[in-house]
Amino acid sequence: MAVPPEHREFARRAEDARLVDPMPAFEALSSATGVPVADITHLALVRWASAGAGTKPRAAAGPS
């Protein structure tokens, strides 16, 4: 799928984010709290989405 010019910076940042593995942090939190990794991961996505991160992408916008 071609990324429209106004969303290329967001696409670049999304691609760059693949260089970071968030799972060790979720696994450590799970180990410390007893909350399953899947639940923590889902919570993180829900909080990100409910903060408006996925509503109207702007050029060079996205989660920081």
DSSP file (Angstrom, degrees, kcal/mol; ACC not computed):
  #  RESIDUE AA STRUCTURE BP1 BP2  ACC     N-H-->O    O-->H-N    N-H-->O    O-->H-N    TCO  KAPPA ALPHA  PHI   PSI    X-CA   Y-CA   Z-CA
    1    1 A M              0   0    0      0, 0.0     2,-0.3     0, 0.0     0, 0.0   0.000 360.0 360.0 360.0 132.8    0.0    0.0    0.0
    2    2 A A        -     0   0    0      1,-0.0     0, 0.0     0, 0.0     0, 0.0  -0.611 360.0-133.6 -79.7 134.8    1.4    3.4   -0.9
    3    3 A V        -     0   0    0     -2,-0.3     5,-0.1     1,-0.0    -1,-0.0  -0.780  24.2-118.8 -89.5 126.6    1.6    5.9    1.9
    4    4 A P    >   -     0   0    0      0, 0.0     3,-2.3     0, 0.0     4,-0.4  -0.298  26.9-111.2 -61.5 149.4    0.3    9.3    1.0
    5    5 A P  G >  S+     0   0    0      0, 0.0     3,-1.2     0, 0.0     4,-0.4   0.835 116.0  59.6 -51.5 -37.7    2.9   12.1    1.2
    6    6 A E  G 3  S+     0   0    0      1,-0.2    54,-0.2     2,-0.1     4,-0.2   0.617 110.9  41.8 -71.4 -10.0    1.2   13.7    4.2
    7    7 A H  G <> S+     0   0    0     -3,-2.3     4,-2.3    52,-0.2    -1,-0.2   0.276  82.7 100.8-116.9   9.0    1.6   10.5    6.2
    8    8 A R  H <> S+     0   0    0     -3,-1.2     4,-2.5    -4,-0.4     5,-0.2   0.880  81.3  51.6 -65.9 -37.9    5.2    9.5    5.2
    9    9 A E  H  > S+     0   0    0     -4,-0.4     4,-2.4     2,-0.2    -1,-0.2   0.919 110.8  48.5 -64.8 -42.0    6.8   10.8    8.4
   10   10 A F  H  > S+     0   0    0      1,-0.2     4,-2.4     2,-0.2    -2,-0.2   0.917 111.7  50.3 -62.0 -42.7    4.4    8.9   10.5
   11   11 A A  H  X S+     0   0    0     -4,-2.3     4,-2.3     2,-0.2    -2,-0.2   0.890 109.6  51.1 -62.8 -39.6    5.1    5.8    8.4
   12   12 A R  H  X S+     0   0    0     -4,-2.5     4,-2.6     2,-0.2    -1,-0.2   0.918 110.8  48.1 -63.7 -43.0    8.8    6.3    8.8
   13   13 A R  H  X S+     0   0    0     -4,-2.4     4,-1.8     2,-0.2    -2,-0.2   0.877 110.3  51.7 -65.9 -37.5    8.4    6.6   12.6
   14   14 A A  H  X S+     0   0    0     -4,-2.4     4,-0.6     2,-0.2    -1,-0.2   0.909 111.6  47.2 -64.2 -41.3    6.3    3.4   12.7
   15   15 A E  H >< S+     0   0    0     -4,-2.3     3,-1.2     1,-0.2     4,-0.2   0.916 110.6  51.6 -65.7 -43.3    8.9    1.6   10.7
   16   16 A D  H >< S+     0   0    0     -4,-2.6     3,-2.0     1,-0.3    -1,-0.2   0.837  99.0  65.7 -61.9 -33.1   11.7    2.9   13.0
   17   17 A A  H >< S+     0   0    0     -4,-1.8     3,-1.8     1,-0.3    -1,-0.3   0.745  85.3  72.6 -63.2 -22.4    9.7    1.7   16.0
   18   18 A R  T << S+     0   0    0     -3,-1.2    -1,-0.3    -4,-0.6    -2,-0.2   0.675  84.0  69.2 -65.9 -15.3   10.3   -1.9   14.9
   19   19 A L  T <  S+     0   0    0     -3,-2.0     2,-0.5    -4,-0.2    -1,-0.3   0.628  92.2  69.7 -76.0 -12.7   13.9   -1.5   15.9
   20   20 A V  S <  S-     0   0    0     -3,-1.8    -1,-0.0    -4,-0.2     0, 0.0  -0.910  72.7-150.0-110.0 130.2   12.7   -1.4   19.6
   21   21 A D        -     0   0    0     -2,-0.5     4,-0.3     1,-0.1    -3,-0.1  -0.870  12.3-176.9 -99.5 108.9   11.4   -4.5   21.3
   22   22 A P    >>  +     0   0    0      0, 0.0     4,-1.7     0, 0.0     3,-0.7   0.623  63.9  89.0 -78.8 -11.1    8.8   -3.5   23.9
   23   23 A M  H 3> S+     0   0    0      1,-0.2     4,-3.2     2,-0.2     5,-0.3   0.856  77.6  59.2 -61.6 -38.8    8.2   -7.1   25.1
   24   24 A P  H 3> S+     0   0    0      0, 0.0     4,-2.3     0, 0.0    -1,-0.2   0.894 107.5  48.6 -57.5 -36.4   11.0   -7.2   27.7
   25   25 A A  H <> S+     0   0    0     -3,-0.7     4,-2.3    -4,-0.3    -2,-0.2   0.919 113.4  46.1 -67.3 -42.7    9.3   -4.3   29.5
   26   26 A F  H  X S+     0   0    0     -4,-1.7     4,-2.5     2,-0.2    -1,-0.2   0.894 113.4  50.1 -65.8 -39.3    5.9   -6.0   29.4
   27   27 A E  H  X S+     0   0    0     -4,-3.2     4,-2.5     2,-0.2    -2,-0.2   0.899 110.9  48.5 -66.3 -40.5    7.4   -9.3   30.5
   28   28 A A  H  X S+     0   0    0     -4,-2.3     4,-2.3    -5,-0.3    -2,-0.2   0.915 112.7  48.1 -65.4 -42.5    9.2   -7.6   33.5
   29   29 A L  H  X S+     0   0    0     -4,-2.3     4,-2.0     2,-0.2     6,-0.4   0.903 112.1  50.1 -63.8 -40.8    6.0   -5.8   34.5
   30   30 A S  H  X S+     0   0    0     -4,-2.5     4,-3.1     1,-0.2     5,-0.2   0.921 110.9  48.9 -61.7 -44.6    4.1   -9.1   34.2
   31   31 A S  H  < S+     0   0    0     -4,-2.5    -2,-0.2     1,-0.2    -1,-0.2   0.882 114.2  45.9 -62.8 -39.1    6.7  -10.8   36.3
   32   32 A A  H  < S+     0   0    0     -4,-2.3    -1,-0.2    -5,-0.2    -2,-0.2   0.798 126.5  27.3 -74.8 -29.2    6.5   -8.1   39.0
   33   33 A T  H  < S-     0   0    0     -4,-2.0    -2,-0.2     2,-0.2    -3,-0.2   0.668  94.2-125.3-109.4 -20.4    2.7   -7.8   39.1
   34   34 A G     <  +     0   0    0     -4,-3.1    -4,-0.1     1,-0.3    -3,-0.1   0.472  65.2 136.3  83.2   1.4    1.4  -11.2   38.1
   35   35 A V        -     0   0    0     -6,-0.4    -1,-0.3    -5,-0.2    -2,-0.2  -0.704  64.1-105.4 -82.6 130.0   -0.7   -9.6   35.4
   36   36 A P     >  -     0   0    0      0, 0.0     4,-2.0     0, 0.0     3,-0.4  -0.208  20.8-123.6 -57.6 144.4   -0.5  -11.7   32.1
   37   37 A V  H  > S+     0   0    0      1,-0.2     4,-2.9     2,-0.2     5,-0.2   0.890 111.4  56.6 -54.2 -43.6    1.7  -10.1   29.3
   38   38 A A  H  > S+     0   0    0      1,-0.2     4,-2.3     2,-0.2    -1,-0.2   0.882 107.4  48.5 -59.1 -38.7   -1.3  -10.2   26.9
   39   39 A D  H  > S+     0   0    0     -3,-0.4     4,-2.5     2,-0.2    -1,-0.2   0.901 112.5  47.6 -69.0 -40.5   -3.4   -8.1   29.3
   40   40 A I  H  X S+     0   0    0     -4,-2.0     4,-2.4     2,-0.2    -2,-0.2   0.920 112.6  49.3 -65.7 -43.3   -0.6   -5.6   29.8
   41   41 A T  H  X S+     0   0    0     -4,-2.9     4,-2.1     2,-0.2    -2,-0.2   0.922 112.1  48.2 -61.7 -44.5    0.0   -5.3   26.1
   42   42 A H  H  X S+     0   0    0     -4,-2.3     4,-2.7    -5,-0.2     5,-0.2   0.923 110.3  52.0 -62.9 -43.6   -3.7   -4.9   25.5
   43   43 A L  H  X S+     0   0    0     -4,-2.5     4,-2.8     1,-0.2     5,-0.2   0.915 108.1  51.5 -58.7 -43.8   -3.9   -2.2   28.2
   44   44 A A  H  X S+     0   0    0     -4,-2.4     4,-2.2     1,-0.2    -1,-0.2   0.917 112.2  46.0 -60.7 -43.3   -1.0   -0.3   26.6
   45   45 A L  H  X S+     0   0    0     -4,-2.1     4,-2.7     2,-0.2     5,-0.2   0.903 112.7  49.9 -66.8 -40.7   -2.7   -0.3   23.2
   46   46 A V  H  X S+     0   0    0     -4,-2.7     4,-2.8     2,-0.2    -2,-0.2   0.922 112.1  47.7 -63.6 -43.8   -6.1    0.7   24.7
   47   47 A R  H  X S+     0   0    0     -4,-2.8     4,-1.0    -5,-0.2    -2,-0.2   0.905 113.1  48.4 -65.2 -40.3   -4.5    3.6   26.6
   48   48 A W  H  <>S+     0   0    0     -4,-2.2     5,-1.6    -5,-0.2     3,-0.4   0.940 115.4  44.1 -62.9 -47.5   -2.6    4.7   23.5
   49   49 A A  H ><5S+     0   0    0     -4,-2.7     3,-1.6     1,-0.2     5,-0.5   0.895 112.1  51.5 -66.6 -39.9   -5.7    4.6   21.3
   50   50 A S  H 3<5S+     0   0    0     -4,-2.8    -1,-0.2     1,-0.3    -2,-0.2   0.689  98.4  67.0 -73.5 -15.5   -8.0    6.3   23.9
   51   51 A A  T 3<5S-     0   0    0     -4,-1.0    -1,-0.3    -3,-0.4    -2,-0.2   0.468 123.0-103.7 -79.9  -0.7   -5.5    9.1   24.2
   52   52 A G  T X 5S+     0   0    0     -3,-1.6     3,-1.2    -4,-0.1     4,-0.4   0.562  80.8 135.0  93.6   9.4   -6.3   10.0   20.6
   53   53 A A  T 3 <S+     0   0    0     -5,-1.6    -4,-0.2     1,-0.3    -3,-0.1   0.776  76.8  37.6 -64.8 -26.2   -3.2    8.6   19.0
   54   54 A G  T 3  S+     0   0    0     -5,-0.5    -1,-0.3    -6,-0.2    -5,-0.1   0.273  93.9  90.9-109.4  13.4   -5.1    6.9   16.2
   55   55 A T  S <  S-     0   0    0     -3,-1.2    -2,-0.1     1,-0.2    -1,-0.1   0.994  99.5  -1.6 -76.5 -76.0   -7.8    9.5   15.5
   56   56 A K  S    S-     0   0    0     -4,-0.4    -1,-0.2     2,-0.0     2,-0.0  -0.866  73.1-144.1-120.8  96.9   -6.6   11.9   12.8
   57   57 A P        -     0   0    0      0, 0.0     2,-0.3     0, 0.0    -3,-0.1  -0.357  18.6-165.0 -60.4 135.4   -3.1   11.3   11.6
   58   58 A R    >   -     0   0    0      1,-0.1     3,-2.3   -51,-0.1   -48,-0.1  -0.800  37.5 -78.3-113.7 160.4   -1.3   14.5   10.9
   59   59 A A  T 3  S+     0   0    0     -2,-0.3   -52,-0.2     1,-0.3     3,-0.1  -0.384 121.1   4.8 -57.1 132.7    1.9   14.9    8.9
   60   60 A A  T 3  S+     0   0    0      1,-0.2    -1,-0.3   -54,-0.2     2,-0.2   0.708 107.7 129.7  61.6  22.7    4.8   14.0   11.2
   61   61 A A    <   +     0   0    0     -3,-2.3    -1,-0.2     3,-0.0   -48,-0.1  -0.642  19.0  97.3-103.7 163.8    2.3   13.0   13.9
   62   62 A G  S    S-     0   0    0     -2,-0.2    -8,-0.1    -3,-0.1     2,-0.0  -0.821  75.6 -32.6 146.2 178.8    2.1    9.9   15.9
   63   63 A P              0   0    0      0, 0.0   -15,-0.0     0, 0.0     0, 0.0  -0.349 360.0 360.0 -64.8 142.0    3.0    8.5   19.3
   64   64 A S              0   0    0     -2,-0.0    -3,-0.0     0, 0.0     0, 0.0   0.421 360.0 360.0 -94.6 360.0    6.2    9.9   20.7
